[in-house]
Amino acid sequence: MITHLKMRGHRPTPFNDFMTTPSMPNTCLPLCEHQPQTVWLRLCRLSWISLLCLSSSWAQEGPQLNLQRIKIQAGFFQIDAQVALSPEQRSVGLMFRKDMPQHEGMIFVFEQAAQQCFWMKNTLLPLSAAFIADDGSIVNIVDMKPLSLDGHCSAKPVRFVLEMHQGWFNKKSIQAGFKLGSALFKSP
């Protein structure tokens, strides 16, 4: 759901050395060699590398439902929010979710304050996003259409973004300037 994701490039691994030999530069080693132990070790390493490559390239195909949760107080209302901390968790966000209870949402936690921009790629639910300052005050709120690639950005640098069902903030009369309560936010 964030638009400023970096694509992963190919990085050399410490195991690249076993894939070439001085007599055969930049080519794969033959699978049949007369030293069975060496072949076995090379196949094990190759299998390990293949597994690592596959696991890092697998795309998220379903919703992430088992993230850590935190309670956020919004006046009289309590939000049960999943916490998206890592870049991978933030990039998937609420994608692929077909439903979500009204009192639940997801809070995205970034390492440092910056202008945060979100989109709705692979996101099936209409959402509202509140961009939140370090002290818990809402900077701005935007409504986002499902599956839209339009960018929705914070009005100023923030570290937190809370996504809820579209219209949730409006129905609760919560708008820019409203202060949320949570252990995540700094007290003045």
Sine and cosine of phi, psi and omega as CSV:
sin_phi,cos_phi,sin_psi,cos_psi,sin_omega,cos_omega
0.00,0.00,-0.24,0.97,0.11,-0.99
-1.00,-0.02,0.60,-0.80,-0.09,-1.00
-1.00,-0.02,-0.27,0.96,-0.08,-1.00
-0.99,-0.16,0.73,0.69,0.05,-1.00
-0.99,0.16,0.56,-0.83,0.05,-1.00
-0.99,-0.16,0.69,-0.73,0.05,-1.00
-0.97,0.23,0.60,-0.80,0.01,-1.00
-0.99,0.14,0.77,-0.64,0.06,-1.00
-0.99,-0.10,0.16,-0.99,0.03,-1.00
-0.97,0.23,0.76,-0.65,0.09,-1.00
-0.87,-0.50,0.64,-0.77,0.05,-1.00
-0.89,0.45,0.53,-0.85,0.04,-1.00
-0.93,-0.37,0.34,-0.94,0.03,-1.00
-0.90,0.44,-0.27,0.96,-0.03,-1.00
-1.00,0.00,-0.04,1.00,-0.03,-1.00
-0.86,0.51,-0.48,0.88,-0.06,-1.00
-0.88,0.48,-0.57,0.82,-0.07,-1.00
-0.97,0.26,-0.18,0.98,-0.06,-1.00
-1.00,0.06,-0.17,0.99,0.04,-1.00
-0.76,-0.65,0.35,-0.94,0.06,-1.00
-0.76,-0.64,0.37,-0.93,0.02,-1.00
-0.86,0.52,-0.56,0.83,-0.02,-1.00
-0.98,0.20,-0.34,0.94,-0.02,-1.00
-0.75,-0.66,0.93,0.36,-0.08,-1.00
-0.89,0.45,0.64,-0.77,0.08,-1.00
0.84,0.53,0.47,0.88,0.09,-1.00
-0.78,-0.63,0.37,-0.93,0.03,-1.00
-0.96,0.29,0.51,-0.86,0.07,-1.00
-0.95,0.31,0.54,-0.84,0.06,-1.00
-0.93,0.37,0.53,-0.85,-0.01,-1.00
-0.97,0.25,-0.40,0.92,0.00,-1.00
-0.97,-0.24,0.91,-0.42,0.04,-1.00
-0.74,-0.67,0.31,-0.95,-0.06,-1.00
-0.99,0.10,-0.04,1.00,0.02,-1.00
-0.94,-0.34,1.00,-0.07,-0.10,-1.00
-0.85,0.53,-0.61,0.80,-0.02,-1.00
-0.91,0.42,-0.67,0.74,0.02,-1.00
-0.90,0.44,-0.67,0.74,0.03,-1.00
-0.88,0.47,-0.71,0.71,0.01,-1.00
-0.86,0.51,-0.73,0.69,0.02,-1.00
-0.88,0.47,-0.67,0.74,0.00,-1.00
-0.91,0.41,-0.65,0.76,0.03,-1.00
-0.91,0.41,-0.64,0.76,0.06,-1.00
-0.88,0.48,-0.72,0.69,0.01,-1.00
-0.89,0.45,-0.68,0.73,0.01,-1.00
-0.89,0.46,-0.67,0.75,0.03,-1.00
-0.89,0.45,-0.67,0.74,0.00,-1.00
-0.89,0.45,-0.70,0.71,0.01,-1.00
-0.90,0.43,-0.68,0.73,0.02,-1.00
-0.87,0.49,-0.68,0.74,0.02,-1.00
-0.89,0.45,-0.70,0.72,0.03,-1.00
-0.89,0.46,-0.70,0.72,0.00,-1.00
-0.89,0.45,-0.70,0.71,-0.01,-1.00
-0.91,0.42,-0.70,0.72,-0.05,-1.00
-0.91,0.41,-0.56,0.83,0.00,-1.00
-0.98,0.20,-0.33,0.94,-0.02,-1.00
-0.99,-0.16,-0.15,0.99,0.03,-1.00
-0.89,0.46,0.76,-0.65,0.02,-1.00
-1.00,0.08,0.52,-0.85,0.08,-1.00
-0.92,0.39,0.84,-0.55,-0.04,-1.00
-0.92,-0.38,-0.05,1.00,0.00,-1.00
-0.59,-0.81,0.15,-0.99,-0.03,-1.00
-0.94,0.34,0.49,-0.87,0.11,-0.99
-1.00,-0.09,0.91,-0.41,-0.12,-0.99
-0.93,-0.37,-0.16,0.99,-0.13,-0.99
-0.94,-0.34,0.51,0.86,0.04,-1.00
-0.97,0.23,0.36,-0.93,0.10,-0.99
-0.84,0.55,0.50,-0.87,0.00,-1.00
-0.85,-0.52,0.43,-0.90,0.05,-1.00
-0.60,-0.80,0.50,-0.87,0.06,-1.00
-1.00,-0.01,0.70,-0.71,0.07,-1.00
-0.83,-0.56,0.77,-0.64,-0.01,-1.00
-1.00,-0.08,0.80,-0.60,0.05,-1.00
-0.83,-0.56,0.99,0.12,-0.09,-1.00
0.90,0.43,-0.84,-0.55,0.02,-1.00
-0.99,0.16,-0.12,0.99,-0.12,-0.99
-0.98,-0.21,0.64,-0.77,0.05,-1.00
-0.93,-0.38,0.76,-0.65,0.00,-1.00
-0.96,-0.27,0.73,-0.68,0.12,-0.99
-0.99,-0.15,0.98,-0.20,-0.13,-0.99
-0.94,-0.34,0.74,-0.68,0.19,-0.98
-0.95,0.31,0.56,-0.83,-0.04,-1.00
-0.95,-0.31,0.88,-0.47,0.06,-1.00
-0.98,-0.18,0.98,-0.21,-0.08,-1.00
-0.99,-0.16,-0.72,0.70,-0.10,-0.99
-0.99,0.13,0.35,-0.94,0.07,-1.00
-0.83,0.56,-0.61,0.79,0.01,-1.00
-0.92,0.40,-0.70,0.71,0.01,-1.00
-0.90,0.44,-0.66,0.75,0.01,-1.00
-0.92,0.39,-0.60,0.80,-0.04,-1.00
-0.93,0.36,-0.49,0.87,0.04,-1.00
-1.00,0.07,-0.68,0.73,0.03,-1.00
0.78,0.63,-0.79,-0.62,-0.02,-1.00
-0.99,-0.14,0.33,0.94,0.05,-1.00
-0.84,0.54,0.55,-0.84,0.12,-0.99
0.95,0.32,-0.01,1.00,0.04,-1.00
-0.96,0.28,0.77,-0.64,0.03,-1.00
-1.00,-0.09,-0.39,0.92,0.05,-1.00
-0.44,-0.90,0.28,-0.96,-0.01,-1.00
-0.30,-0.95,0.74,-0.68,0.04,-1.00
-0.84,0.54,0.50,-0.87,-0.08,-1.00
-0.88,0.48,-0.51,0.86,-0.05,-1.00
-1.00,0.00,0.08,1.00,-0.01,-1.00
-0.96,-0.27,0.38,-0.93,0.05,-1.00
-0.31,-0.95,-0.27,-0.96,0.06,-1.00
-0.65,-0.76,0.73,-0.68,0.08,-1.00
-0.95,-0.32,0.77,-0.64,0.00,-1.00
-0.99,-0.15,0.82,-0.58,-0.04,-1.00
-0.92,-0.39,0.85,-0.52,-0.01,-1.00
-0.96,-0.29,0.43,-0.90,-0.06,-1.00
-0.91,0.42,-0.61,0.79,-0.02,-1.00
-0.61,-0.79,0.38,-0.92,0.01,-1.00
-0.93,0.38,0.72,-0.70,0.04,-1.00
-0.33,-0.94,0.22,-0.98,0.12,-0.99
-0.94,0.35,0.87,-0.50,-0.02,-1.00
-0.98,-0.19,0.74,-0.67,0.01,-1.00
-0.82,-0.57,0.71,-0.70,-0.04,-1.00
-0.83,-0.56,0.42,-0.91,0.13,-0.99
-0.73,-0.69,-0.02,-1.00,-0.10,-0.99
-0.86,-0.51,0.45,0.89,0.03,-1.00
-0.82,0.57,0.76,-0.65,0.02,-1.00
0.86,0.51,0.32,0.95,0.00,-1.00
-0.96,-0.28,0.89,-0.46,-0.16,-0.99
-1.00,0.02,-0.36,0.93,-0.04,-1.00
-1.00,-0.07,0.67,-0.75,0.14,-0.99
-0.94,0.34,0.74,-0.68,-0.11,-0.99
-0.78,-0.63,0.39,-0.92,0.23,-0.97
-0.91,-0.42,0.66,-0.75,0.01,-1.00
-0.88,-0.47,0.80,-0.60,0.08,-1.00
-0.97,-0.22,0.84,-0.55,0.06,-1.00
-1.00,-0.01,0.81,-0.58,-0.24,-0.97
-0.84,-0.54,0.74,-0.68,0.05,-1.00
-0.97,0.26,0.20,-0.98,-0.03,-1.00
-0.83,0.55,-0.52,0.85,-0.03,-1.00
-1.00,0.09,0.03,1.00,0.03,-1.00
1.00,-0.08,-0.03,1.00,0.01,-1.00
-0.99,0.16,0.65,-0.76,-0.03,-1.00
-0.98,0.21,0.80,-0.59,0.01,-1.00
-0.99,0.12,-0.79,0.62,0.07,-1.00
-0.36,-0.93,0.33,-0.94,0.00,-1.00
-0.80,-0.60,0.69,-0.72,0.04,-1.00
-0.79,-0.61,0.54,-0.84,0.12,-0.99
-0.99,-0.14,0.66,-0.76,-0.08,-1.00
-0.79,-0.61,0.71,-0.70,0.00,-1.00
-1.00,0.10,0.60,-0.80,0.04,-1.00
-0.83,0.55,0.62,-0.78,0.12,-0.99
0.90,0.44,0.17,0.99,-0.01,-1.00
-0.99,0.17,0.61,-0.79,0.07,-1.00
-0.99,-0.15,0.15,0.99,0.05,-1.00
-0.92,0.39,0.64,-0.77,0.04,-1.00
-1.00,0.09,0.62,-0.78,0.04,-1.00
-0.77,-0.64,0.88,-0.47,-0.17,-0.99
-0.87,-0.49,0.37,-0.93,0.08,-1.00
-0.96,0.29,0.52,-0.85,-0.01,-1.00
-0.96,0.28,-0.36,0.93,0.08,-1.00
-0.48,-0.88,0.16,-0.99,-0.02,-1.00
-0.86,0.51,0.74,-0.68,0.03,-1.00
-0.66,-0.75,0.29,-0.96,0.08,-1.00
-0.95,-0.31,-0.23,0.97,-0.10,-0.99
-0.78,-0.63,0.61,-0.79,0.11,-0.99
-0.68,-0.73,0.79,-0.61,0.00,-1.00
-0.93,-0.37,0.87,-0.50,0.06,-1.00
-0.98,-0.20,0.74,-0.67,0.05,-1.00
-0.72,-0.69,0.13,-0.99,0.11,-0.99
-0.81,0.59,0.59,-0.81,0.00,-1.00
-0.86,0.52,0.75,-0.66,0.01,-1.00
1.00,-0.01,-0.13,0.99,-0.05,-1.00
-0.86,0.52,-0.74,0.67,-0.03,-1.00
-0.90,0.43,-0.69,0.72,-0.01,-1.00
-0.88,0.48,-0.70,0.72,0.00,-1.00
-0.89,0.45,-0.46,0.89,-0.02,-1.00
-0.99,-0.12,0.15,0.99,-0.03,-1.00
0.84,0.54,0.61,0.80,0.04,-1.00
-0.98,-0.21,0.80,-0.61,-0.05,-1.00
-0.61,-0.79,-0.04,-1.00,0.02,-1.00
-0.80,0.60,0.69,-0.73,-0.03,-1.00
0.99,-0.15,-0.38,0.92,0.02,-1.00
-0.91,0.42,0.64,-0.77,-0.03,-1.00
-0.96,-0.26,0.82,-0.57,0.05,-1.00
-1.00,-0.04,0.42,-0.91,0.03,-1.00
-0.90,-0.43,0.72,-0.70,0.02,-1.00
-0.15,-0.99,0.38,-0.93,0.09,-1.00
-0.90,0.43,-0.33,0.94,0.01,-1.00
-0.94,0.35,-0.52,0.85,-0.14,-0.99
-1.00,-0.02,0.58,-0.81,0.01,-1.00
-0.97,0.24,0.69,-0.73,0.10,-1.00
-1.00,0.04,0.61,-0.79,-0.01,-1.00
-0.93,0.37,0.00,0.00,0.00,0.00
